[in-house]
Amino acid sequence: MIVGAMTVDRATEAPAAAGARILLETTRATWRFTAIRGLLSIGAFEQLATGPLTTGELAERCGANAEILRRVLRCAAATGLLRSAGPQRYELTDACRASMDGWAFAGLLFNADPEIWNALGEITETIRTGTAPLIDRYGGLYGYLATQPETAAGFDALVKNNHAPAASALAQAIDFGALGTVVDVGGGHGGFITAILQAHRGVRGILTELDRALPGARAHLAANGLADRCDVVACDFFTDPLPPGAGGYLLAHVIHNWDDKQALAILRAVRSAIPDNGRLLLVEAIIPDDDSPHLAKDLDIRLLTIVPGGGRTEPEYARLLAEAGFRPEPAAGLAGIDSVMVAIPAS
């Protein structure tokens, strides 16, 4: 690899040098994100989307200090999102333009939000007290999103597109036709239930969500021609009973938002609704219980700063399922870091 102008052979790298490299690489990543976040916050990407601009032109449009902006642009250009288009002139790269309407850019906007960004800096308090200050201020991520429509829209786009491969894989991995009706519990705008219904024409769906998400869910289902095959029901799974008697119940990326007590309440709500021959499908990014690098471990750091819960290992999910009255089967991989655990009601 390259660090500055030096080529490093990791096989012969001394422990002290390896440790320094890891620390510096990690630190530099935060610096680069800070530069990109700064440009996002002043609207520089939107301005550059219209075409190349000089530093002075961009500074005038964004209400920025031209000299500081020049230095930030220089750093951001090294990431591959921007490039020089002449002396003191910058433009978006093709890669950046192609991704601006996608889920990755939505994720960038979400993580650049002031409260979401600052939550990472408050991790010391989270480590010491066991709760995130953002949870104390807003009740957690979803309480905050209710106050920030633009950030909520970016989060919804991130979730919808980031989970699409897993939704498609789940639809192919499970015989939903044998389940008849599937209840997507806390289904957001309906990405998972849409994939299931499109792949299994004889299946009906019920999507339950809080009031905030219902218009988006109805619009998404209608746009995919599924409005007549999927009911959308307002439901708070902590206080309202779930629709009973369906063959399948889906919890996709729900349980990781809650601590063990709350997670058990959700799972027990499903157990109360599900028939003895039904199936619970739990989709999550399961954390490997080892020291290997894994995106689910990184995601867990993001989660613990904004929600009461967080990621779990397979034994931890299995324990919760068993305590709620289910017999879980071993997890099966879907796509990316996502897996599904099928659980059968215990007799």
C-alpha positions as CSV (number, residue, x, y, z in Angstrom):
1,M,0.0,0.0,0.0
2,I,1.0,3.7,-0.3
3,V,1.3,6.0,2.7
4,G,2.5,9.4,1.5
5,A,5.3,8.6,-0.9
6,M,6.3,5.3,0.7
7,T,5.4,1.8,-0.3
8,V,4.7,-0.4,2.7
9,D,5.1,-4.2,2.7
10,R,2.6,-5.3,5.3
11,A,4.1,-8.8,5.5
12,T,7.4,-7.4,6.9
13,E,6.0,-4.3,8.6
14,A,7.1,-3.9,12.2
15,P,4.4,-3.9,14.9
16,A,4.9,-0.3,15.8
17,A,4.8,0.8,12.2
18,A,1.7,-1.2,11.6
19,G,0.0,0.3,14.6
20,A,0.9,3.8,13.5
21,R,-0.3,3.1,10.0
22,I,-3.7,1.9,11.2
23,L,-4.2,4.9,13.5
24,L,-3.2,7.4,10.8
25,E,-5.4,5.8,8.1
26,T,-8.3,5.9,10.4
27,T,-7.7,9.5,11.4
28,R,-7.2,10.6,7.8
29,A,-10.5,9.1,6.9
30,T,-12.3,11.3,9.4
31,W,-10.5,14.4,8.0
32,R,-11.6,13.5,4.5
33,F,-15.2,13.0,5.6
34,T,-15.0,16.3,7.4
35,A,-14.0,18.1,4.2
36,I,-16.8,16.4,2.2
37,R,-19.3,17.2,5.0
38,G,-18.3,20.9,4.9
39,L,-18.9,21.1,1.2
40,L,-22.3,19.4,1.6
41,S,-23.3,21.8,4.3
42,I,-22.8,24.9,2.1
43,G,-24.4,23.3,-1.0
44,A,-21.2,23.0,-3.0
45,F,-22.2,19.7,-4.6
46,E,-25.5,21.1,-5.9
47,Q,-23.7,24.2,-7.3
48,L,-21.1,22.1,-9.0
49,A,-23.8,19.8,-10.5
50,T,-24.6,22.7,-12.9
51,G,-21.0,22.6,-14.3
52,P,-17.4,23.5,-13.5
53,L,-16.9,26.6,-11.3
54,T,-13.8,28.5,-10.2
55,T,-13.2,28.6,-6.5
56,G,-14.3,32.3,-6.4
57,E,-17.5,31.6,-8.3
58,L,-18.3,28.7,-6.0
59,A,-17.5,30.7,-2.9
60,E,-19.8,33.5,-4.0
61,R,-22.7,31.1,-4.7
62,C,-22.3,29.3,-1.4
63,G,-21.5,32.3,0.8
64,A,-18.1,30.9,1.6
65,N,-14.5,32.2,2.3
66,A,-12.7,31.6,-1.0
67,E,-9.3,30.7,0.5
68,I,-10.7,28.2,3.0
69,L,-13.0,26.8,0.3
70,R,-10.0,26.3,-2.0
71,R,-8.2,24.2,0.6
72,V,-11.2,22.1,1.4
73,L,-11.8,21.5,-2.3
74,R,-8.2,20.4,-2.7
75,C,-8.6,17.7,0.0
76,A,-12.0,16.6,-1.3
77,A,-10.7,16.3,-4.8
78,A,-8.3,13.6,-3.6
79,T,-11.3,11.4,-2.7
80,G,-12.4,11.1,-6.3
81,L,-15.7,13.0,-5.9
82,L,-14.3,16.2,-7.4
83,R,-11.5,17.0,-9.8
84,S,-9.6,20.0,-11.1
85,A,-11.0,21.4,-14.4
86,G,-8.3,24.2,-14.8
87,P,-6.5,26.6,-12.5
88,Q,-8.6,27.1,-9.3
89,R,-11.5,25.5,-11.1
90,Y,-13.3,22.3,-10.0
91,E,-16.0,20.0,-11.3
92,L,-17.8,16.8,-10.2
93,T,-16.3,13.5,-11.3
94,D,-18.5,11.1,-13.4
95,A,-18.6,8.8,-10.3
96,C,-20.0,11.6,-8.1
97,R,-22.6,12.6,-10.7
98,A,-23.7,9.1,-11.1
99,S,-24.2,8.5,-7.4
100,M,-25.8,11.8,-6.4
101,D,-29.3,10.5,-6.8
102,G,-28.5,7.1,-5.2
103,W,-28.6,5.5,-1.8
104,A,-24.9,6.1,-1.1
105,F,-25.2,9.8,-1.5
106,A,-28.4,9.8,0.6
107,G,-26.4,8.0,3.3
108,L,-23.7,10.6,3.1
109,L,-26.3,13.4,3.6
110,F,-27.8,11.5,6.5
111,N,-24.5,11.0,8.3
112,A,-23.6,14.7,7.6
113,D,-26.7,15.9,9.4
114,P,-25.5,18.0,12.5
115,E,-27.2,15.9,15.2
116,I,-26.3,12.5,13.5
117,W,-22.7,13.6,13.0
118,N,-22.4,15.0,16.5
119,A,-23.8,11.8,18.0
120,L,-20.5,10.1,17.0
121,G,-18.5,12.7,18.9
122,E,-20.7,12.0,22.0
123,I,-19.7,8.3,22.1
124,T,-17.6,8.8,25.3
125,E,-20.8,9.7,27.2
126,T,-22.5,6.7,25.6
127,I,-19.7,4.4,26.7
128,R,-19.8,5.7,30.2
129,T,-23.6,5.8,30.8
130,G,-24.9,3.2,28.4
131,T,-27.2,5.6,26.5
132,A,-26.6,8.1,23.7
133,P,-27.2,11.8,24.4
134,L,-29.3,11.9,21.1
135,I,-31.7,9.4,22.7
136,D,-32.0,11.6,25.8
137,R,-32.7,14.6,23.6
138,Y,-35.1,13.1,21.1
139,G,-36.0,9.6,22.3
140,G,-33.7,8.1,19.6
141,L,-33.2,8.3,15.8
142,Y,-36.9,8.2,14.9
143,G,-37.8,10.9,17.3
144,Y,-35.2,13.1,15.8
145,L,-36.2,12.3,12.2
146,A,-39.8,13.3,13.0
147,T,-38.4,16.9,13.5
148,Q,-36.2,16.9,10.4
149,P,-38.1,16.1,7.1
150,E,-35.1,16.5,4.8
151,T,-32.9,14.2,6.9
152,A,-35.7,11.7,7.2
153,A,-36.1,11.7,3.4
154,G,-32.4,10.9,3.1
155,F,-32.6,8.2,5.7
156,D,-35.6,6.6,3.9
157,A,-33.8,6.7,0.6
158,L,-30.7,5.1,2.2
159,V,-32.7,2.3,3.8
160,K,-34.8,1.6,0.7
161,N,-31.9,1.2,-1.6
162,N,-29.3,-0.3,0.8
163,H,-31.7,-3.1,1.7
164,A,-32.9,-3.8,-1.9
165,P,-30.5,-6.6,-2.6
166,A,-31.4,-8.4,0.7
167,A,-35.1,-8.0,0.0
168,S,-34.7,-9.5,-3.5
169,A,-32.6,-12.4,-2.0
170,L,-35.1,-13.1,0.7
171,A,-37.9,-13.2,-1.8
172,Q,-36.1,-16.0,-3.7
173,A,-34.8,-17.9,-0.6
174,I,-38.2,-18.5,1.2
175,D,-41.3,-20.3,-0.1
176,F,-43.6,-17.4,0.7
177,G,-46.4,-19.1,-1.4
178,A,-46.8,-21.6,1.4
179,L,-47.3,-18.8,3.9
180,G,-50.3,-17.2,2.2
181,T,-50.2,-13.8,3.9
182,V,-47.1,-12.0,5.2
183,V,-47.2,-9.3,7.7
184,D,-44.2,-6.9,7.3
185,V,-43.9,-5.5,10.9
186,G,-42.4,-2.0,10.9
187,G,-42.0,-2.3,7.1
188,G,-41.1,1.3,6.4
189,H,-42.0,2.2,2.9
190,G,-42.4,-1.4,1.8
191,G,-39.2,-2.4,0.1
192,F,-39.2,-5.9,1.5
193,I,-42.9,-6.7,1.1
194,T,-42.8,-5.3,-2.4
195,A,-40.0,-7.7,-3.4
196,I,-41.9,-10.6,-1.8
197,L,-45.2,-9.9,-3.5
198,Q,-43.6,-9.3,-6.9
199,A,-41.8,-12.7,-6.7
200,H,-44.9,-14.6,-5.3
201,R,-48.0,-13.6,-7.2
202,G,-50.4,-15.6,-4.9
203,V,-49.2,-14.0,-1.7
204,R,-50.9,-11.1,0.1
205,G,-49.2,-8.6,2.3
206,I,-50.0,-6.5,5.3
207,L,-47.5,-3.7,6.2
208,T,-47.7,-2.2,9.6
209,E,-46.0,1.1,10.5
210,L,-46.3,4.3,12.5
211,D,-48.4,7.1,10.9
212,R,-45.3,9.0,9.7
213,A,-44.4,6.2,7.2
214,L,-47.9,5.3,5.9
215,P,-48.1,7.8,3.0
216,G,-44.7,6.8,1.7
217,A,-45.6,3.1,2.0
218,R,-48.9,3.5,0.2
219,A,-47.2,5.5,-2.6
220,H,-44.5,2.9,-3.0
221,L,-46.9,0.0,-3.2
222,A,-49.1,1.8,-5.6
223,A,-46.2,2.7,-7.8
224,N,-45.3,-1.0,-8.0
225,G,-48.9,-2.0,-8.8
226,L,-49.4,-3.7,-5.4
227,A,-52.0,-1.5,-3.7
228,D,-54.7,-4.1,-4.1
229,R,-52.5,-6.9,-2.6
230,C,-51.1,-5.3,0.4
231,D,-53.0,-3.6,3.3
232,V,-51.2,-0.7,5.1
233,V,-52.1,-0.6,8.8
234,A,-51.2,2.0,11.4
235,C,-49.6,0.1,14.3
236,D,-47.2,0.8,17.1
237,F,-45.9,-2.6,18.0
238,F,-45.3,-1.6,21.6
239,T,-48.9,-0.6,22.2
240,D,-51.1,-2.1,19.4
241,P,-51.8,-5.7,18.6
242,L,-50.4,-7.0,15.3
243,P,-52.7,-8.3,12.7
244,P,-53.3,-12.0,13.7
245,G,-53.4,-15.3,11.9
246,A,-51.0,-14.7,9.0
247,G,-48.7,-17.4,7.8
248,G,-45.6,-15.3,7.9
249,Y,-44.3,-12.3,10.0
250,L,-41.3,-10.4,8.8
251,L,-39.1,-8.3,11.0
252,A,-36.5,-6.8,8.7
253,H,-33.9,-4.5,10.3
254,V,-36.3,-3.7,13.2
255,I,-34.9,-5.5,16.2
256,H,-31.5,-3.9,16.0
257,N,-33.1,-0.5,16.8
258,W,-34.1,-1.6,20.3
259,D,-32.5,-2.9,23.6
260,D,-33.2,-6.4,24.8
261,K,-36.3,-5.5,26.8
262,Q,-37.9,-3.6,23.9
263,A,-36.8,-6.3,21.4
264,L,-38.5,-9.0,23.5
265,A,-41.7,-6.9,23.6
266,I,-41.7,-6.8,19.8
267,L,-41.0,-10.5,19.5
268,R,-43.7,-11.4,22.0
269,A,-46.2,-9.2,20.1
270,V,-45.4,-11.3,17.1
271,R,-45.8,-14.5,19.1
272,S,-49.2,-13.4,20.3
273,A,-50.3,-12.9,16.7
274,I,-48.7,-15.8,14.9
275,P,-50.4,-19.2,14.5
276,D,-48.6,-22.3,15.7
277,N,-47.8,-23.3,12.1
278,G,-46.6,-19.8,11.1
279,R,-43.1,-18.6,10.5
280,L,-41.2,-15.5,11.8
281,L,-38.5,-14.2,9.5
282,L,-35.9,-12.1,11.2
283,V,-33.6,-10.2,8.8
284,E,-30.5,-8.5,10.3
285,A,-26.9,-7.7,9.8
286,I,-25.5,-10.4,12.1
287,I,-22.2,-9.5,13.8
288,P,-19.5,-12.2,13.6
289,D,-18.3,-13.2,17.1
290,D,-14.6,-12.8,16.2
291,D,-11.9,-10.2,15.6
292,S,-12.2,-10.1,11.8
293,P,-13.1,-6.8,10.0
294,H,-16.8,-6.7,9.2
295,L,-19.2,-3.9,8.2
296,A,-21.8,-5.1,10.7
297,K,-19.3,-4.2,13.5
298,D,-18.7,-0.7,12.1
299,L,-22.5,-0.3,11.7
300,D,-22.9,-1.2,15.3
301,I,-20.9,1.9,16.3
302,R,-23.2,4.1,14.3
303,L,-26.3,2.4,15.8
304,L,-25.2,2.7,19.4
305,T,-25.0,6.5,19.1
306,I,-28.5,6.9,17.7
307,V,-30.8,4.1,18.9
308,P,-31.3,2.2,22.2
309,G,-30.3,-1.1,20.7
310,G,-27.6,-2.1,18.2
311,G,-26.2,-5.1,16.3
312,R,-26.1,-8.6,17.8
313,T,-24.4,-11.9,17.2
314,E,-26.4,-15.0,16.0
315,P,-26.4,-16.5,19.5
316,E,-27.7,-13.2,20.9
317,Y,-30.6,-13.1,18.4
318,A,-31.3,-16.8,19.0
319,R,-31.5,-16.2,22.8
320,L,-34.0,-13.4,22.3
321,L,-36.1,-15.5,19.9
322,A,-36.2,-18.4,22.4
323,E,-37.1,-16.2,25.3
324,A,-40.0,-14.8,23.2
325,G,-41.4,-18.3,22.5
326,F,-39.7,-19.3,19.2
327,R,-37.4,-22.0,18.1
328,P,-34.9,-20.3,15.7
329,E,-33.2,-22.1,12.9
330,P,-29.5,-21.3,11.9
331,A,-29.1,-18.0,10.1
332,A,-28.7,-18.1,6.3
333,G,-26.9,-15.4,4.3
334,L,-28.9,-13.2,1.9
335,A,-26.9,-10.4,0.3
336,G,-24.1,-8.2,1.5
337,I,-24.0,-8.4,5.3
338,D,-27.7,-9.4,5.7
339,S,-28.9,-12.8,6.9
340,V,-32.3,-14.3,7.7
341,M,-33.2,-16.4,10.8
342,V,-36.4,-18.4,10.4
343,A,-38.1,-19.0,13.7
344,I,-41.0,-21.4,14.5
345,P,-43.4,-20.9,17.3
346,A,-42.4,-23.1,20.2
347,S,-45.1,-25.5,21.5
